[in-house]
Amino acid sequence: MKDTLGVLLAGGAGERLFPLTRDRAKPAVPFGGHYRIIDITLSNCINSGLRKVFILTQYKALSLNRHIREGWSGAVAQELGEFFELLPPMQRTGANWYMGTADAVYQNIYSIGAEQPRHIIILSGDHIYKMDYSRMLEHHQQMNAEITLATLPIPPDEVSRFGVVEVAQNGEVQGFQEKPASTEFRSPFNPNAVDASMGIYIFNTDVLLKALIADAEDPDSKHDFGHNILPSLLGKKKMVAYSFVDENKQQALYWRDVGTLDAYYDANMDLCSVSPTFNLYDTEWPIRTRVRQYPPVKFVFGEPGRTGSATNSIVTAGVIISGAQISNCIVSQDVRVNSYSQVDSSIIFSHVNIGRHCRIRRAIIDRNVNIPEGTVIGYDPVEDKKRYFVTPSGLTIVTRDASLFENPVHPDFFQRH
């Protein structure tokens, strides 16, 4: 991997995760109490031996930039030429912000060229999975490929969410469709499945740079890898598929797009189960993050009806459970839950205070929120919608200025997203 450069796209607006992305980029959204979403991909890079990574940021990137700077700059040996470097839009090729995934890479073409890598790996910072990119690079080289796409099998009724790939028996890509309503493509390895692109690509550097320059000169292009770059190279360059090898070591492949509130919630709730599908505790594939200095978690009071407890939950540092009952929850750093409160099946971000006698279920509490004594959330959707953001499934999102979210979105928001 020494002559390979990673380019991690971390600039998406994350509209479908609103209001969690109102003040932060999607890759900076907390995950699993202790992490940010982007930590999963960055950990894959470290575990794969990929130590030169440009991170392309754009929207609401302050907290993401700080997280990378304070948590990841020490993960690589800078004196050996290794780096995790943030690249915001610098408008070196024009006056625009990033206009698409391909344009984001094109706008940093000078920085990429200065590194003179032999291969470039394009990654996304908003998925949950474990993958050894060095395996994919080895496959790329063994196949003498110029472009390699990572793929995983999906049911045919889900193709509208993905770029889908037609793969020949020898592994070469013969067709590509970006989010079609339906497709005739079927996997050569499973006739009941379709091979979907994971948005992870390996390019020979000369192939990618020439394609980016040509795309930038096309006024009709969307400047997107799936819509433009890959179709333009199909049949002209040797393009192969790489079937996803899951380092999570479970029976089923684990790859999650946590781009909607419900998908994000479900992925977090899985971590609370006795045997979670996504394993955070695998010492052979550790997930790293920025570590802040907090005191240990503490549970106090053992009186009847006032016992501090947490069951089937993840509770991180700096938390005080003071005579409250927590079940099936993710509790982030520096949270206090006060006496006689009950919190069930919820995600609590950092620096939250929950007053006494509260009842909360199926909620996401954003950071720096103070829940007043006696508050009830998640039991009456009609009342919740007057103060909070509520999804069609009944998941309640509580922010610092919750009153702003009365009738927060256009009625067809969830149909459009």
N, C-alpha and C positions, 0 to 999 in steps of 0.2 A: 504493500500500500504506500510505499515511500514516494512513488512517482504518481500518486493519485490525489486529486483535489476533490473535496466534498463541497457542494454548493447547496445549502439548506435554505429552502424558501419558507420564510417565517413572517411574511408581511400581510397575510390575509386579514380582512376586516372581521370575519367571523360573525356575520349578521345573524345566523341561525342560533348562536349562543347568546344573543342579547337577552337580558341586560348585563350578563356577566362580562361581555366584551365592550360595554359602553366606555369604560375607562382603561381597558387593557387589551393587548393583542391576544388573539386566540391561543397561540402557543404559550402565553404567559398565564393562562387560567390554571389555578391550582388543581392538582390531581392526587388522590390518595392521601390527602392530609399533609404530606411531607414534601411533595414534588410539584413541579409545573409540567404541563403537557409536553413541552419541548425537551424536558429531561430524558424522556424515553428514547427519542431519536439520538440525542447527544450521547447517551449511555451506549446505544448501539454502535455509534462511531468509535468510542473509546474501546469497547469490547472487541470490535472488529479490527483494531489497529489503524483506524483512519484518524490521523492526528493533524491534518491540515484541512480546516473547514471554514469557509466563508458563510456567515449567517446573514441573509438578506432580510432586513426589517423594513417596515413602512408605517402602518397605522398604529397609533397609540402605543408606541414602542418604549416608553420610559421605563416601566417596570420590567419589561423583557430585557432591555439593555442593561439595567442594573443587575438583574438576576444573572445574566451571562458574565458580566464584568466581575462581579463579586464571587460567583459560585463556580465558574468554569475556567477562568484564565489560568488558575493554578493546576488544572488537570493535565496540562501538556507541558513539554519542556521547550520553552521558547528559545533557549540557547542552541537547541538542535533544529531550529527552523519550524517547530510545530506551533500551531495556533488555532484558536477558535476566535475568529475576528468578525466583528459586527460591521456590516456595510449598509448604511441607510441610503436612500436614493440620493445620489450626488450630482445627477443631471449632467454627467460628462459627455453624453451623446445627444442631449437635447434638453428642452425645458419641461419635460413631462415627468410625473411620478411614474412608478411601474404601471404599465398598461396591460400586463399579462405575465404569466409565468416565464415565457420565453424572453419578453422584454426586460424582466427583472435581471435575468442572467446577462442579456446583451448590454444593459447599461453598466455592467461591471466587467466588460470584456477586457479592459486594460489591466485591471487587477488580476484577472484570471490568467491573461497572457504573461504577465510578469512572473508568475510562479512556474511557467513552462511545464505543466503536468503532462504526462502521457495519456492519462485517463481522467475523466470528470464524472463524478457520481452526483446526480441530481436527487435531492431528498426533500421531503416535506416535514414540517415541524408540528403537525397537528394530528398524528395517528398514534395509536397504542398498539405496539407489537414488539417482538424481539427478533432481530435478524442479524446474521453475520454477513456484512457486506463483502468481506474478503472471499467468501464462498462464491458470491455472485461474480466478483471480479475474476476469480479463477475460471469459472464457467465461460465468461466473456472471452478470456484468452484462449481457452481450449477450443472454443468454437471458431476462433479466428474472426470474431464478430467486430463490426464497427459500431453497433448500437445493441444494447441488451435491455430488455424490459422485464422487470420483476412482475410476475403474475400470480394470482391465486384463483381457485375455482369458486364460482358463485352460481346460485340458481338462476335460470333464464329470466325469471320475473323480476330480477333486481338490476337488469342491465342498464336501465335508465339513469342509474346513479354512478356509472363507471365508464371509462374507456374500455372497450372490449376488443379482444385480440383473436384473430384466426391463426392458429399455430399448426404447422405441418408436422408430420410424424418425426421429421429430423430436427424439430425444434425451431425452425426458421419461421419468422412472422410473415404471413401471406396477406393479411388484411387487418385493418384497424378502423374502429368506429367509435367516435366520442359521444357517450351517453345517448345511444339510440333508443327509441321507444321500444323496439324489439329487434332481434337479430337471428339470423340463421346460423351464426357461428356456434360450434360446439367444440369442447375440448377433445383432442385426440386421445386423451387418457381417461375421460369420463364422458360418455355421450349424454348424460343428464345434467352436465354443468357447462358453463361458459368460462373461458379464461379471461379474467379482468385485470387490467393494469393497476398496479399499486401506486403509481406515480413515482416510482423509483427507477431511474434510468442510468445506465453507464454508456458514455460516449467516448470514442477516441477523440482527443481534443481537436484535431484538425477538422474532423467531420462536424463537430458541434459548432465551432467558431464560424465556419463557412455557412452553415445553415442559419445561424443567428443573424449574420450580416445580410444574407439574402432575404430573410424574413423581415428584418427592419426596413428594408427598401420596398416592401410590398404594402401599398396603402390600403389594400383590402383585407389584410391579415388581422386576426384577433391577437396575434403575438402570444400564442398559447402553445404549449408542447402538445397537448392532446388534439387540439383543433388544427394546428398548422405544421409544427415542426415534424412530428412523426409521420403524418400523411405525406408530407413533401419528400421525405426520404425513403418511404416504402417502395421497394422494387429497384431503388437506385443504389442503396447501400445495404450491406449484409446486416439484417436486423434479426435478432433471435430472442426467444423468451427464456426466462429463468423461473422455474417453479419455486415458489416461496418455501424455504426450509425454516421451520419454526423452532427457534431456540428456547421457546417457552416449555417445550417437552411435555405437552399435553396431547391427548388422543386426537382432538380436533385442532385445526389451525386457528390461532388467535390473532386477528387483525381487526381493530375497531376504529372506525371513523367516529370520533366523539364530537361531530360538528353540530348536533342538535342537543337541546337541553335534556330531552328524554334519554338519548343515547349516552350522553355524558353522565347523567344520573345513574343509569343502569351499570355502566362500566365501573363507577365508584362503588355502587352497592355490591357488585360481585366481589370486591376486595374484602368486604366484611364477612363473607360466608366462611364456614369452617374450612372448606377446601376450595379456595377461589380458583377460577379458571386462569387468571393472570397472576403469576407467582412473583411477588416482590421479594421473596426470601431465598431465592436461588443464589447461593454464594458463587456459583460458576458463571453467572451472568448478572452481576450486580447493577442495580439502578442507582445512579448517583444524582446528587443535587447540591444546591447551596445549603450549607448548614449554619444556622444562627445559634447563638449561645442563649439558651433558655434553661431555667431550672427544671428538675424532673417533674413529671406528672404527679399529681397528688389527689387522693380520694379521702375525704374526711366526713365524719359523723357516722355513727353506727346505731343511731336511735331508730326505733320502730317508725316507719313512715318517713324517715329522714336519713337514709343510708346512701352515701355516695357510691355509685356502682356504674359499670359499663360492661355490657355483654354483647358479643358478636360485633364488636366495634374496633376501629382503629383510633387510638388516642395518642396524640403527639406531645412533644415537649412543651413545658410551660403551662399545661392545662391544670385547672383545679375543678374537680367535680365535688361540689360542696353540698352534700345532702340531696343530690339529685339522681335521677335514674336515666341512664343513657342506654339505648339498645339499637343495634343495626345502624350505627352512625359512623361517619368520618368526622373526626374533630381535629382541626388544624391547630397550629401553635398559638399559645397565649390566649386561651379561651377560658372563661369562667362560667360555670353553670351552677346557679344558686339553689338553695334548699327548696324541696317539695316540687321541683319542676320535673317534667317528663318529656324527653326528646326521643323520638322514634324515627328510624328510616330517613335520616336527614344528613346533609352535608353542611358542616359549619366551617367557614373560612376563618382565618386568623384574626386575632384582636377583637373577639366578640364577647359581649357580656349578656347573659340570659338571666333575667331577674327571677325572683321567687315565684312559685305557683304558676309557672307557664306550662302550657301543653302545646307541643309542636310535633308534627309528623309530616313526612314526605315534603320536606322543604329544603331549599338551599339558602343559607344565610351568608350573604356577602361579608367581606372583611369590614372591620370598624363599625359594626352595627351594635347598637344597644337595644335589647329587647326589654321593654318595661315589664314590671311585675304584673302577673296575672294575664299576660297576653296569650291568646289562643290562635294558633296558625295550623291550617291543614285539616280542619274539621268542618268548616262551613265555606264552601267555595264561593258562594254569593257574597259573603262578607269579605272574604279574602280578596276578591277581584276589585273591591272598592279601594283597597290600600296597596295591594301588591300585584306583581306580575304572575299570572297563573296560566299554565299551558293547558291545552285541551285535555290532557290526561290527568289534570288535577295537581300537577307539581307546582308548588308555590315558591317564587323567588323573592327574597327580601333583601332590599338594598338600603343604604344609609338614608336616602331620600325617597322612601317607598311611596310617599304621597304623589310623586311625579308620575307614577305608573298606573293611575286610575285611567281606564280605557287606554292602555299604553300604546297599542299598535292598531293599524288598520285591520278591519275584520278578516280580510283574506290573507293576512301575514303568513299564517301557518300553511295555507294552501300553496302560496307562492314559494315557500322555503321548505 
